[in-house]
Amino acid sequence: MFVMKEEYYTGIKQIDDEHKELFRIAQSAYDVFADEFIPDKFDNIVTIINELKDYAKFHFASEEAYMKKIGYKKLFSQIVDHEQFMEKVNSIDFEQVDRNQTEMLLDILSFIGDWLSQHILEKDKLIGEK
């Protein structure tokens, strides 16, 4: 379901490789959602959220450093988007996750999917066009 297709490539190897990892994390969340043999998915969801937090923090720092290096004019709007992403991920209520695992996993999948499609296609691709 979460596969980095050609239209997501920016033409910048470092950024594209990092985006592939975000797609992998999204796919692992989907795999947990789709696995009917995991009755209690809480630990898996927590692992995915923590992995997403850690990797997004690394990726955003890396991407922002690259944009600074090339003098990218839209760096500030990227930083704002990155901060909003981190705020959303950091605000996930683990008690809510435990009570409503399927619903919360669907919310996380929707959020990640929207982010990957909208942010990469509408913002990150512009970095490669500088």
Secondary structure, DSSP 4 states (H G I P E B T S, - for coil): -----GGG--S-HHHHHHHHHHHHHHHHHHHHHH-TT-S--HHHHHHHHHHHHHHHHHHHHHHHHHHHHHT-TTHHHHHHHHHHHHHHHHT--HHHHHHSHHHHHHHHHHHHHHHIIIIIIIIIHHHHT-
